[in-house]
């Protein structure tokens, strides 16, 4: 394999590339045309009405004394080029006379130089030099989770749920505020027994819920089903989160929806952030025990996660993510279980 002698060191990437959330924008005609020349040699990976995308470029980089290359993509939207470097960030370029750091021109020139090596080696140099922490793939949860549920327990819960749904009858007149809070309390006590001792219904709701109740707690007659339904059918709670009974900073936590015509007059239980998956299952079991009519439409998906059957994305931001570290420990424990995606090789014109 040829030596590539990278002219860029990894510490420069950290210094000059802006992480997602802050964008470096340049107006420099020379840099613009360097990028235009780079993409002119290969076919786009994606093409639609508004933009062209290339996911097949690589930047040679010296990292910890070793020659590596990092996946790089380019997007052309109208008169703007954007360069994305895997996990590092990106910058945008328009034409203009702005004075910029020579580093950004070096990035494009190095990608261009490396492009010729990719062509000479028929892509082999890419497969050899891209480190595995710069590749993406997927791995089943069973290989990385500390604890998983047994298949026997999963089948038992699904059997109980299907039997419960078949036998239960809806609450045609809905529920009152106190009935809703009491059902939420059943969930709270099941999931957080030590934190709910001697707590009132309101104490528990205020402790765990989102807090943006949209006027639900202001309903005057807390035992009136009609009063609750009038509030529910109104617009005051739009934009609020009255039914997020367990708050989560990331995505949403656990929702308990009141019985209504939208869910066949049954409560609806749902978890979004799987960090609360075990709590969710405890709540499901408690609702069985108290014979509360409810649906949990995503129960099987949650159980798939808890039994380790759900895939985690590797080195890619997703609902479930696993970051692979190129070390002896990770190689021995996880590497053989990861299903790596193929690296995209340029299709030359």
Secondary structure, DSSP 8 states (H G I E B T S, - for coil): ------S-BHHHHHHHSB-TTS-EEEEBHHHHHHHHHHHTTB--SEE-SSEEEEEEEEEEEEETTEEEEEEEEEEEETTEEEEEETTTEEEEEESSB----HHHHHHHHHHHHHHHHHHHTTTHHHHHHS-GGG--EEEEGGGT-S----HHHHHHHHHHHHHHHHH----TT---HHHHHHHHHHHHHHH-GGGSTT--HHHHHHHHS-S--TTGGG-S-TT-HHHHHHHHHSSTTTT--TTEEE--SSS--EEEE---GGGTTSEEEEE-SGGGHHHHHHHHHHHHHTT--EE-TTHHHHHHHHTT-SEEEESS-SSSEE----SHHHHHHTGGG-EE-------B-
